[in-house]
Amino acid sequence: MSHATALLQLRSYRASDFDALHQIDQACFPPGVSYSREELAEFIGHRNSSTWVAEVEGEIAGFLVAGREPQRVGHIITIDVVACWRRRGVGSALMDAAEDWASRQQLRLICLETAEDNAPAQTFYAGRGYEKLRMIDRYYSNGVAAWVMVKWLGKQSKVES
Ligand SMILES: CC(C)(COP(=O)(O)OP(=O)(O)OC[C@H]1O[C@@H](n2cnc3c(N)ncnc32)[C@H](O)[C@@H]1OP(=O)(O)O)[C@@H](O)C(=O)NCCC(=O)NCCS
């Protein structure tokens, strides 16, 4: 599969993207894991969140919503790459943007939740240095558990637990 990076452009979210992003989210996740319109609108619109849209030749190939939480913690709320654009570097480019954003704000770590049965995502995150921290039973409304995965940023060492 060819790499999309040369043609790929990341830009900030625009209100006119909303319907397309919601459709992509519905296609990316099963019921109970995907977001309702209201949930997605709330996450994108939150004052502490940022949304990046990946475009290839004017077509939306994916997006990522990240939030800033207390204690200098970043949170990947969702990352969604359209199926036909996967394995071409789109997800990596979106994560690079979110991690740069977190580093510029001197966040200590980035955390995320991913479904226990989402092996591709776990492989994707592990390849970027995210570690499985703990599992939350029945995290999603469809009953599936989630792994909390964490990446420590910069030279910050882990907090003693
Ligand atoms: C997970 C996801 C975001 C990855 O996006 P992507 O654009 O395909 O990722 P990239 O092309 O940048 O992949 C980077 C590396 O991650 C790993 N990877 C990505 N998808 C993988 C898969 N399906 N199986 C195994 N490894 C995978 C590979 O090492 C890959 O490098 P390679 O293609 O050179 O081998 C995408 O599959 C997706 O949107 N899935 C549906 C939604 C989802 O599950 N989101 C995460 C929820 S927490």
The ligand as a MOL file (V3000), in Angstrom:
LIG
                    3D

  0  0  0     0  0            999 V3000
M  V30 BEGIN CTAB
M  V30 COUNTS 48 50 0 0 0
M  V30 BEGIN ATOM
M  V30 1 C -5.8580 2.4350 14.5130 0
M  V30 2 C -5.8280 3.3970 13.3200 0
M  V30 3 C -6.0960 4.8100 13.8270 0
M  V30 4 C -4.4510 3.3450 12.6570 0
M  V30 5 O -4.4220 4.3200 11.6220 0
M  V30 6 P -3.5400 4.0920 10.2950 0
M  V30 7 O -3.6290 5.3180 9.4750 0
M  V30 8 O -3.9240 2.8120 9.6470 0
M  V30 9 O -2.0880 3.9410 10.9330 0
M  V30 10 P -0.6600 4.0550 10.2120 0
M  V30 11 O -0.7850 3.7580 8.7480 0
M  V30 12 O -0.0570 5.3590 10.5770 0
M  V30 13 O 0.0950 2.8370 10.9240 0
M  V30 14 C 1.3130 2.9880 11.6440 0
M  V30 15 C 1.7330 1.6320 12.1540 0
M  V30 16 O 0.8110 1.1470 13.1370 0
M  V30 17 C 0.7150 -0.2880 13.0140 0
M  V30 18 N -0.6260 -0.6660 12.5680 0
M  V30 19 C -1.5990 0.1670 12.1070 0
M  V30 20 N -2.7000 -0.5450 11.8000 0
M  V30 21 C -2.4160 -1.8370 12.0590 0
M  V30 22 C -3.1510 -3.0620 11.9220 0
M  V30 23 N -4.4050 -3.0790 11.4320 0
M  V30 24 N -2.5460 -4.2080 12.2820 0
M  V30 25 C -1.2900 -4.2240 12.7520 0
M  V30 26 N -0.5250 -3.0870 12.8980 0
M  V30 27 C -1.0980 -1.9100 12.5590 0
M  V30 28 C 1.7300 -0.6980 11.9590 0
M  V30 29 O 2.9770 -0.9090 12.6150 0
M  V30 30 C 1.7880 0.5580 11.0980 0
M  V30 31 O 2.9750 0.6650 10.3470 0
M  V30 32 P 3.1110 -0.1140 8.9360 0
M  V30 33 O 1.8490 0.1150 8.1680 0
M  V30 34 O 4.3280 0.5210 8.3100 0
M  V30 35 O 3.3010 -1.5640 9.3010 0
M  V30 36 C -6.8720 2.9840 12.2340 0
M  V30 37 O -6.7360 1.5960 11.9710 0
M  V30 38 C -8.3170 3.2530 12.6120 0
M  V30 39 O -8.8050 4.3740 12.4820 0
M  V30 40 N -9.0390 2.2090 13.0670 0
M  V30 41 C -10.4580 2.3220 13.3740 0
M  V30 42 C -10.6930 3.2450 14.5370 0
M  V30 43 C -9.8520 2.8360 15.7370 0
M  V30 44 O -9.7710 1.6820 16.1090 0
M  V30 45 N -9.2500 3.8720 16.3730 0
M  V30 46 C -8.4940 3.6900 17.5860 0
M  V30 47 C -9.4300 3.5530 18.7010 0
M  V30 48 S -8.7740 3.6850 20.2940 0
M  V30 END ATOM
M  V30 BEGIN BOND
M  V30 1 1 1 2
M  V30 2 1 2 3
M  V30 3 1 2 4
M  V30 4 1 2 36
M  V30 5 1 4 5
M  V30 6 1 5 6
M  V30 7 2 6 7
M  V30 8 1 6 8
M  V30 9 1 6 9
M  V30 10 1 9 10
M  V30 11 2 10 11
M  V30 12 1 10 12
M  V30 13 1 10 13
M  V30 14 1 13 14
M  V30 15 1 14 15
M  V30 16 1 15 16
M  V30 17 1 15 30
M  V30 18 1 16 17
M  V30 19 1 17 18
M  V30 20 1 17 28
M  V30 21 1 18 19
M  V30 22 1 18 27
M  V30 23 2 19 20
M  V30 24 1 20 21
M  V30 25 1 21 22
M  V30 26 2 21 27
M  V30 27 1 22 23
M  V30 28 2 22 24
M  V30 29 1 24 25
M  V30 30 2 25 26
M  V30 31 1 26 27
M  V30 32 1 28 29
M  V30 33 1 28 30
M  V30 34 1 30 31
M  V30 35 1 31 32
M  V30 36 2 32 33
M  V30 37 1 32 34
M  V30 38 1 32 35
M  V30 39 1 36 37
M  V30 40 1 36 38
M  V30 41 2 38 39
M  V30 42 1 38 40
M  V30 43 1 40 41
M  V30 44 1 41 42
M  V30 45 1 42 43
M  V30 46 2 43 44
M  V30 47 1 43 45
M  V30 48 1 45 46
M  V30 49 1 46 47
M  V30 50 1 47 48
M  V30 END BOND
M  V30 END CTAB
M  END
